[in-house]
Amino acid sequence: MKQMFLGGRWLPARDGRTLPVVDPADGQVFDEIARGTAHEVDLAVAEARQALSGPWARFNATERGRVLVKIAQGVLDHAEELAQLEARDTGKPMTTARNDIQVLARYFEFYGTAADKVHGETIPFLAGHQVSLLREPLGVTAHIIPWNYPAQMLGRTVAPALAMGNAVVLKPAEDTSLSALRVAEIAAAAGLPAGALNVVTGLGEEAGAALAAHPGIDFISFTGSNEVGTLVQQAAAKNAVKCVLELGGKSPQIVFEDVDVARAVPIIVRAIVQNAGQTCTAGSRLLVQRSIYDSFVTRVAEAFSKVRVGAPAMDLDCGPVMNPAQHARVQRYIDQARAQGIPVLAEGGLAEGVLATGYYVKPTLFGPVPRTAALACEEVFGPVLAAMPFEDEADAIALANGTDYGLLAAVWTENAGRLQRVAKAVKAGQVFMNCYGAGGGVELPFGGTKRSGHGREKGLLALEEVSTTKTLVHWHG
């Protein structure tokens, strides 16, 4: 049974309750985690607050950076152990899990080396005055991360907060807490002082809700659903606390008639089946110019039919979805689309030997999908691709922007002018041109528009989000 990591110590839940840890590949329980509640959140916030007046507060930016770089090295030293843990916890293929751990290390390395590069400013002002702008940590930062990329998400949100000198309370998803607990142990071994990183495990409606509403926190980072994001934002507002929200997407792949077909097709397929489609940035809408719609979608269907799904050790194109609720959700969208008569153009296949008790879904390509169908507008969060034709550039832009989301998009064309026009017209936080995704994209500012959320993670902008400024005005006569 895995305990919580609070103030540098391992602690069970006060009432002794636990939650099962289930392997998505076979549906079997293989471990337990502590079921923390508001009591443990109180302890974690108190430990973080204590760290801000203790040894952690006395680390200068260079020293903080060195610790983060040591954490990165610790992650690399235990990379295979962490990858095996991540694969079993999430059902990811081993190649994907190993990549996630490399990206986790990269986050700590990137922000470790950036920690002492954040400088203040001098502002010209009235005669006899000297004005300086300092950048300071916010204080105690709360981080509620999802189950789809637990290791990557830890690095993405925790590393910049620590780099700026904040003390962190992390609440991982109840389905996938194991890598967070192990990384906390690695961080302590690397020299991170007690209380600088605290991990509270438990249910979202218990520990997560208590953390979001806690009066002792100074910032919230949340990645998850719109529904829960709204609750987090309301809780933050009651305490006048800033929050960064990443709430999903319905990302379009916009394909024009002059596309490089050989390059585009495998990337488009991978963008929806990676991580079993359980990716906020999944390219879940395939928008193709009508003049090539039939031929291009046929090529995609051919590639899609070759996708294979299996257990992590099989190391295939994708694994199972996360849990029974997610399996039911994805299957419901597939069944609904079939019932509406939307044609199935291709299906991936389950590998021989996968267990019926695992949460496996066959990747499915539908098209043409009506523009008002749920499959065209709502985030499925599974390996389901909706193909739709468009007429011209203006229609492509209207269709791409025709959802409540605005997280990611891609434009495929050999026309340089069109590439720039469409990329600028699409409402999204990131737009890829003749490519998709960025292998972690640690350096690239990331976040959404519309209902995909607000604020930015990754890159140097993340350091601004987890810090604040203080203006010093000195009159010297």
Secondary structure, 3 states (H helix, E strand, C coil): CECEEECCEEECCCCCCEEEEEECCCCEEEEEEECCCHHHHHHHHHHHHHHCCCHHHHCCHHHHHHHHHHHHHHHHHCHHHHHHHHHHHHCCCHHHHHHHHHHHHHHHHHHHHHHHHCCCEEECCCCCEEEEEEEEECCEEEEECCCCCHHHHHHHHHHHHHHCCCEEEEECCCCCCHHHHHHHHHHHHCCCCCCCEEECCCCHHHHHHHHHCCCCCCEEEEECCHHHHHHHHHHHHHCCCEEEEECCCCCEEEECCCCCHHHHHHHHHHHHHHHHHCCCCCCCEEEEEHHHHHHHHHHHHHHHCCCEECCHHHCCCECCCCCHHHHHHHHHHHHHHHHCCCCEEEECEECCCCCCCCCCCCCEEECCCCCCCHHHHCCCCCCEEEEEEECCHHHHHHHHCCCCEECEEEEECCCHHHHHHHHHHCCCCEEEECCCCCCCCCCCCECCEECCEECCECCCHHHHHCEEEEEEEEECC
